[in-house]
Each structure stands twice: as C-alpha cells, then as structure tokens.
Amino acid sequence: MIGLLLGKFKLYAAALGAVVVAVGWAFLKGRRGAIKEAEWKRLTEYKDTRKRMDDVEIVTDADDAREWLRQRSE
C-alpha cells in the first residue's frame, strides 16, 4: 500500500516538475524575444535619427540660419 502511494507521489512530482520546466522555458523564451525586439527598435530609431542628422543642410550664414528657424517654427 505504501509502495503504491509513493509511486503515485513520484508520478505527480514528475508531472509537476514537467509543468514548472515548461512554464519556465516559455517565460525565458518570451523574455529573450522581448529583449531582441527592444534592441531592434532601438537600432531602428538610431538609424532613422542618424539619417535625419546626415540629411540636414549645413548653414554657415547667420541670417540664413535665422530664416530657416523662422520657417521651421511656422
């Protein structure tokens, strides 16, 4: 009788262990995906910002710079 109870206990413990491992694996996989997605977003934003910085027209005349600022604020 005790052997039967210990056998069922081992079965339940193994099932519970499998569930814990499966949930932990899914959590870690999701976390890894979120980290990769955040890094991708950060790099994309950096690329877009860098492109805007490189496309800026350089103005050496102060009057032209003021006029550009006035037009930009409208």
Secondary structure as GFF3:
##gff-version 3
##sequence-region A 1 74
A	DSSP	alpha_helix	2	54	.	.	.	ID=ss1
A	DSSP	alpha_helix	62	73	.	.	.	ID=ss2
###
